Amino acid sequence: MPIRPNRMLLALGLLTLVALGGCATRPPADDPEAIADFRQTNDPVEPLNRTMYSVHQGIDEYVLRPVAVGYREVVPRPVRMGVRNFLGNLRTPVILANDMLQGEPRRAGDTAGRFLINSTLGLGGIFDVARDHFNVPGHTEDYGQTFAVWGIGEGPYLFLPIIGPSNARDLVGFGVGLVADPFFWFGQGAVVQALDYTRVGATAVDTREGLIETLDDVQRTSLDPYATLRSGYRQNRAAQIENRLDPRAGQAGVGTGFGTGAGGAAPR
């Protein structure tokens, strides 16, 4: 039986967890500042993570970034916005489930309303009518955020090729989100698999296109891009969990780096 792309991503995450054998050396007990820094970065498997980051950078340099740049240059901005909106609309069932699991009835109502409006008046989500005409912007929720609200600790910081920065809690949440997505259960037919591959590929390209300037700036200005991305991810993730991000700003990425499902900011 052919492996669907979402299952391949989940398998990659599980294999990475199994491979967590290279641990950073814990500072000696008589160096409290070093120990505090060690705990603050929450990166006990840093040697392995940096290796995975190097692998990712190679893939990004020769595949992901060139494809994203080409996509931006070839596809007109309104079409790219439609793709972003459509992909966000497909994520709505998962977002709605997590709104309810977190005990957020008002946000759940907004999510359900957005899905109804955008799936009909927005032609399947291509146009974000809910945001543009009813002043109901989208937001991002996922199972990693829900686990955090339930009090589950984040676990060690992880970096996975293609998927990007994450942690043990968010990686498990990512897997749960894949299985909980209604589209996961649509069967194994050739057409379904083709649509599955298309969706995963479009999400990856759209997400990377939205991060071209951000990641270029990190590579150009940071003395340690790995550490900068780690810090940025953890700060952004904490803001997502606490619902502190402005949904209109279109901050990209779930706990694993894939699209918000929030009908975010327009592409450049």
QUIURWO-V41560 format. One record per residue. RES is the residue in one small letter. PSI is psi in degrees with one decimal (NA if undefined). OMEGA is omega in degrees with one decimal (NA if undefined). Layout:
# QUIURWO-V41560
res=RES psi=PSI omega=OMEGA
res=RES psi=PSI omega=OMEGA
This chain:
# QUIURWO-V41560
res=m psi=127.7 omega=179.3
res=p psi=144.7 omega=179.4
res=i psi=124.5 omega=178.7
res=r psi=153.4 omega=-174.6
res=p psi=-36.9 omega=179.9
res=n psi=-31.9 omega=177.1
res=r psi=-33.6 omega=176.6
res=m psi=-39.7 omega=179.1
res=l psi=-42.5 omega=179.0
res=l psi=-41.6 omega=178.8
res=a psi=-39.0 omega=177.6
res=l psi=-43.4 omega=179.1
res=g psi=-43.0 omega=-180.0
res=l psi=-40.0 omega=178.1
res=l psi=-37.1 omega=178.6
res=t psi=-41.0 omega=177.9
res=l psi=-41.5 omega=178.6
res=v psi=-32.8 omega=-174.9
res=a psi=4.3 omega=-174.6
res=l psi=71.1 omega=-179.0
res=g psi=-23.3 omega=-178.2
res=g psi=101.1 omega=-175.2
res=c psi=147.4 omega=175.3
res=a psi=148.1 omega=-179.8
res=t psi=123.7 omega=179.7
res=r psi=135.5 omega=-179.9
res=p psi=156.2 omega=178.8
res=p psi=152.1 omega=-175.6
res=a psi=-22.0 omega=-178.1
res=d psi=13.4 omega=178.0
res=d psi=79.8 omega=-174.4
res=p psi=-34.1 omega=180.0
res=e psi=-41.5 omega=179.0
res=a psi=-38.2 omega=178.8
res=i psi=-41.1 omega=178.6
res=a psi=-40.7 omega=178.5
res=d psi=-39.0 omega=178.3
res=f psi=-44.0 omega=179.4
res=r psi=-36.1 omega=-177.8
res=q psi=-42.5 omega=-178.9
res=t psi=-23.1 omega=177.4
res=n psi=45.4 omega=-176.2
res=d psi=64.6 omega=-176.0
res=p psi=-15.8 omega=178.5
res=v psi=37.8 omega=-174.7
res=e psi=-41.3 omega=179.1
res=p psi=-44.4 omega=178.2
res=l psi=-43.0 omega=179.6
res=n psi=-40.9 omega=179.3
res=r psi=-34.9 omega=175.4
res=t psi=-44.8 omega=177.7
res=m psi=-35.7 omega=176.8
res=y psi=-41.5 omega=178.3
res=s psi=-40.9 omega=176.7
res=v psi=-44.8 omega=179.2
res=h psi=-42.2 omega=-179.1
res=q psi=-37.8 omega=176.5
res=g psi=-44.1 omega=177.6
res=i psi=-41.0 omega=-177.9
res=d psi=-42.6 omega=-177.3
res=e psi=-39.2 omega=-172.8
res=y psi=-14.4 omega=-177.5
res=v psi=-64.7 omega=-168.7
res=l psi=-51.7 omega=-177.9
res=r psi=-46.8 omega=178.0
res=p psi=-39.7 omega=178.2
res=v psi=-42.7 omega=180.0
res=a psi=-43.0 omega=178.8
res=v psi=-43.2 omega=178.0
res=g psi=-40.2 omega=177.8
res=y psi=-44.6 omega=-179.8
res=r psi=-38.9 omega=-176.6
res=e psi=-31.6 omega=-174.2
res=v psi=-39.4 omega=-174.7
res=v psi=126.0 omega=-179.8
res=p psi=149.7 omega=-176.3
res=r psi=-44.8 omega=179.3
res=p psi=-35.5 omega=178.4
res=v psi=-41.8 omega=178.1
res=r psi=-36.3 omega=176.7
res=m psi=-39.5 omega=177.3
res=g psi=-40.1 omega=177.6
res=v psi=-44.4 omega=179.8
res=r psi=-44.6 omega=178.7
res=n psi=-43.0 omega=-178.0
res=f psi=-44.4 omega=178.5
res=l psi=-38.6 omega=176.8
res=g psi=-40.4 omega=180.0
res=n psi=-34.9 omega=178.6
res=l psi=-26.0 omega=179.8
res=r psi=-5.5 omega=-173.7
res=t psi=-42.1 omega=-179.8
res=p psi=-39.4 omega=178.8
res=v psi=-40.9 omega=178.4
res=i psi=-44.0 omega=179.7
res=l psi=-44.3 omega=179.3
res=a psi=-41.2 omega=-178.7
res=n psi=-32.4 omega=171.8
res=d psi=-44.9 omega=-177.5
res=m psi=-40.7 omega=179.6
res=l psi=-25.9 omega=178.8
res=q psi=1.0 omega=179.4
res=g psi=42.8 omega=-179.0
res=e psi=76.7 omega=-175.7
res=p psi=-36.3 omega=-179.2
res=r psi=-43.9 omega=178.1
res=r psi=-36.7 omega=176.8
res=a psi=-41.2 omega=177.6
res=g psi=-41.7 omega=176.9
res=d psi=-43.6 omega=-178.5
res=t psi=-45.8 omega=179.4
res=a psi=-41.7 omega=179.0
res=g psi=-41.8 omega=178.0
res=r psi=-42.8 omega=-178.9
res=f psi=-42.8 omega=180.0
res=l psi=-47.6 omega=-177.3
res=i psi=-48.6 omega=-175.2
res=n psi=-30.4 omega=179.3
res=s psi=-21.1 omega=-179.5
res=t psi=-73.9 omega=-178.5
res=l psi=-27.6 omega=-179.1
res=g psi=12.2 omega=176.7
res=l psi=56.8 omega=177.9
res=g psi=9.8 omega=179.0
res=g psi=0.6 omega=179.6
res=i psi=-37.1 omega=177.1
res=f psi=133.4 omega=179.8
res=d psi=74.3 omega=-178.5
res=v psi=-36.5 omega=-179.1
res=a psi=-41.4 omega=179.6
res=r psi=-47.1 omega=-170.8
res=d psi=-29.3 omega=-173.6
res=h psi=-17.7 omega=179.8
res=f psi=4.5 omega=176.7
res=n psi=42.2 omega=176.3
res=v psi=88.4 omega=179.4
res=p psi=156.6 omega=178.2
res=g psi=170.5 omega=174.7
res=h psi=164.9 omega=-179.1
res=t psi=132.9 omega=170.8
res=e psi=146.5 omega=176.9
res=d psi=175.9 omega=-174.3
res=y psi=-26.2 omega=173.8
res=g psi=-42.6 omega=176.8
res=q psi=-41.2 omega=179.1
res=t psi=-44.5 omega=177.7
res=f psi=-38.3 omega=179.0
res=a psi=-42.9 omega=178.2
res=v psi=-33.1 omega=178.2
res=w psi=-3.1 omega=176.3
res=g psi=10.9 omega=178.3
res=i psi=130.4 omega=-178.3
res=g psi=156.8 omega=-175.0
res=e psi=-23.5 omega=-175.7
res=g psi=-174.5 omega=-176.0
res=p psi=147.6 omega=173.7
res=y psi=140.4 omega=-179.6
res=l psi=148.1 omega=172.5
res=f psi=124.0 omega=-178.5
res=l psi=134.8 omega=175.8
res=p psi=138.3 omega=-179.9
res=i psi=-50.0 omega=-179.9
res=i psi=-40.5 omega=176.0
res=g psi=-156.3 omega=-176.6
res=p psi=143.6 omega=179.0
res=s psi=-165.4 omega=170.2
res=n psi=175.2 omega=-174.2
res=a psi=-42.9 omega=-179.7
res=r psi=-45.3 omega=-177.7
res=d psi=-30.3 omega=178.6
res=l psi=-41.8 omega=174.8
res=v psi=-42.0 omega=177.8
res=g psi=-36.3 omega=177.2
res=f psi=-45.1 omega=178.3
res=g psi=-42.9 omega=177.8
res=v psi=-40.2 omega=179.3
res=g psi=-37.8 omega=177.7
res=l psi=-46.1 omega=-177.5
res=v psi=-33.9 omega=-177.7
res=a psi=-17.3 omega=179.0
res=d psi=126.6 omega=-179.6
res=p psi=-31.3 omega=-178.2
res=f psi=-18.1 omega=178.6
res=f psi=-26.8 omega=-172.1
res=w psi=16.4 omega=-175.7
res=f psi=-0.1 omega=176.4
res=g psi=-173.2 omega=-174.0
res=q psi=19.2 omega=179.8
res=g psi=161.7 omega=-178.2
res=a psi=-40.8 omega=-179.4
res=v psi=-43.1 omega=179.6
res=v psi=-43.0 omega=179.3
res=q psi=-39.2 omega=178.4
res=a psi=-42.8 omega=178.5
res=l psi=-36.6 omega=179.3
res=d psi=-48.6 omega=177.6
res=y psi=-42.5 omega=-179.1
res=t psi=-42.9 omega=-179.3
res=r psi=-47.1 omega=-180.0
res=v psi=-44.8 omega=-179.9
res=g psi=-43.6 omega=-179.9
res=a psi=-38.9 omega=178.7
res=t psi=-43.8 omega=179.6
res=a psi=-44.3 omega=-178.9
res=v psi=-44.3 omega=-179.9
res=d psi=-43.8 omega=179.4
res=t psi=-44.6 omega=-179.0
res=r psi=-36.1 omega=177.9
res=e psi=-37.4 omega=179.3
res=g psi=-12.2 omega=-177.4
res=l psi=10.1 omega=-176.1
res=i psi=-54.5 omega=-176.8
res=e psi=-42.0 omega=-178.1
res=t psi=-49.8 omega=-177.8
res=l psi=-33.6 omega=175.7
res=d psi=-41.0 omega=179.2
res=d psi=-40.6 omega=178.8
res=v psi=-46.1 omega=-179.4
res=q psi=-33.3 omega=-175.9
res=r psi=-34.5 omega=-169.2
res=t psi=-18.8 omega=-174.1
res=s psi=138.1 omega=175.0
res=l psi=-26.8 omega=179.0
res=d psi=84.4 omega=-177.3
res=p psi=-36.5 omega=179.6
res=y psi=-48.7 omega=-179.0
res=a psi=-36.5 omega=179.0
res=t psi=-44.4 omega=178.2
res=l psi=-38.9 omega=178.3
res=r psi=-47.9 omega=-179.5
res=s psi=-45.4 omega=-179.3
res=g psi=-42.4 omega=179.4
res=y psi=-47.1 omega=-175.1
res=r psi=-37.7 omega=177.6
res=q psi=-44.5 omega=-179.3
res=n psi=-38.9 omega=-179.3
res=r psi=-41.0 omega=178.2
res=a psi=-39.9 omega=178.6
res=a psi=-37.8 omega=176.8
res=q psi=-45.0 omega=-177.9
res=i psi=-38.1 omega=-178.8
res=e psi=4.9 omega=179.8
res=n psi=40.9 omega=-179.2
res=r psi=-6.2 omega=-177.8
res=l psi=140.6 omega=175.1
res=d psi=117.0 omega=-178.0
res=p psi=-23.8 omega=-179.9
res=r psi=-15.4 omega=-179.9
res=a psi=-19.2 omega=174.7
res=g psi=37.3 omega=176.8
res=q psi=127.5 omega=-172.1
res=a psi=148.0 omega=165.5
res=g psi=134.4 omega=166.1
res=v psi=-165.1 omega=-176.9
res=g psi=-12.0 omega=-177.3
res=t psi=0.5 omega=179.5
res=g psi=-3.9 omega=178.4
res=f psi=155.1 omega=-164.3
res=g psi=153.4 omega=-171.7
res=t psi=-32.3 omega=-170.3
res=g psi=22.0 omega=-174.4
res=a psi=4.6 omega=-175.5
res=g psi=53.3 omega=-167.6
res=g psi=-161.8 omega=-175.5
res=a psi=151.3 omega=-178.3
res=a psi=144.1 omega=174.8
res=p psi=160.5 omega=178.5
res=r psi=NA omega=NA
